[in-house]
Amino acid sequence: MGKNRLQTLLLLICLLLLPGSLLAAQVGQPLIPFKGNNLEGKPFDLQQSIGSKPVMLIFWASWCPSCKTEVPKVNQLAEKFRSRGMDFIAVNVGFNDTVERAQAFVQKTGMTYPVFFDATSDVTERYRLQGVPTIIVADKHGVIRFMNYGTPDITEANFALLMAE
């Protein structure tokens, strides 16, 4: 392959990938709303939380060993901050998973927060996740303030910032 053809091919690949990376969820950008039914069959709409309360999204899969270790940490945060207005929502990425395995995982690990099963992986794709567990924390205005592979330590000062006008 000639040098010019290789440069053209690399430029084309970069141009095709760039728009996707610009659309990926990142710190400082708004949450991407989604809706559907949770594992209990109850309707769920993230838009109802955006703009009124902080939100933690926990993306996970039943086959993910690290996801198991995050559940107790998130449960502790949910116990501390749910009654003060923060929502905690688990999103099973749906990839290589089933509703039955997700339900068994929830029961075995003792998740205390609602679970959305992303059967089509549409939500996961819109957030452009690179792996699980991925945890996203947004302030009460719906702006992403944290995005990483582990549960953050939310202190009283951090919570006050998430609730700030």
N, C-alpha and C positions, 0 to 999 in steps of 0.2 A: 504494500500500500504506500503510495507516495506521501510525502510530507504534507502537502496541501490538503489531500483527501483526509489524512489523519486529523489535521487541525480542524477541518470543517466538521468531521464526525464528532470530535470532542466538543466543539462549540455547540453543535446541535443537541448533544446529550445534556450539556449544561443548561441550555435554554429550556429543554423539556423538563428538567428536574427543578429548576429555579421556581417556577410558579407554585409547585407543590410545597416546597420548603417555606415559601412566603405565607402559605395558608395554614401551616402547622400551628397548633396551639403552642404558645410560648409565654413566658413570664412577661407581664405588661399588656397582654392581649386579652380580649373578653372570652369568657367561656362560650363554647359552642352548644347551643340548646339542643336537646333531644327529648323524645317522649316515647312512651310505650307502656307495657305492663311489667310490674316487677315479678319476681319468682312466685309470689303469692297470688298473682293474677290481678292485683290492684293497679289502677291507672297511675302513671307517673309522668310528670312533665317538669323537666329541669327549669324551664322558663319561669315557673311559679316561685322559684327560690332566687333566681338572678335579679339583683336590684333591691333585695330586701334582707338578705342574710348571707353570712359567709357559707361557703360550700367546700366540702372535701370530696373529691372523686377518687375512688380507689379502683384502678383497673387491675384485674387479676384473672387467673385461670386455675382450674382445679389441679392441673398437672404441674403447677409451679411451686417448688419447695419453698422459695423465699416468700411467697404469698402467705403461706401458713404462719410464718414467724411475724408477719405484719399485723395479722388479725388482732392479737391481744393488745398491741400498741394502739391500734385505731379504736378498739373497744374502750380503752382507758380514756382516750381523747373524747370519744362520743359521750361517755358517762359524765365527763367533766363539762363539756360545752354544748351538748344538744339542748339541755334545758335553758340555756342562755341564748338560744337562737341560731345555732350553727347546724347545717344539714350535713349528714354523712351518707354518701351513696356509693355502693359498690357496683362496679360494672364488669361482669364477666365478659371477656373479649370474644367469646364464642368460637374462636379458632381452635380446632382440634378438641372440642369440648361438647358436652351435652347438658341439657337442662337437668337431667337426673344426676349427673356427676356434680354439677354446680350445687344442687340442693343437698347432696350428701356432704359436700365440702362445707357448706354453710352450717349444717347441723353438727358436723364433727368438730369444726373450729369454734363454734359458738358465736358467729357473727351477730352483732346486735343492731345492725343497720340494714336498711333495705337494699335489695340486690336486683339490678337490671341485667337481664341476659341478652347480650348483643348477638342474636342468632345470625344476622347477616353480616356482622362485623362492620356495619355502616358507621356506627359511632366511633369505633376504634380507628377506622380509616380516616374519618374527619379530623380526629385529634392527632393523626399521624404518629402513633405511638411506636417506639422502638423496642419495647420489651415490657415484661411484667415482673413484679408489680411496678406500676407507675402511679404516683400519687400527685394529685393536683389540688392546690388550695387556692380558692378565690375569695376576695373580700366581698363585703355585702353589696358592692356595686357590680359584681360579676367579673372583676378584673383578676386575672391569674397572678398570684403573688409567689407561688411555690410550685415547682414541678420537678420531681426527681424519682428515684427508684426506691426510696425508703420513707418511712413515716417521719414527718418533721416533729420537732419538739415545740409544741405551741405553748408558750409561756403566757402569763397574764398580759404582759406588755404586747406580745404578738397578737393576742386575741383582741386587745383594745385597738390595735392598728387595723385589724380585719373589720371591726365594727365602726371605724371612724367615718364621719360624714365626709 
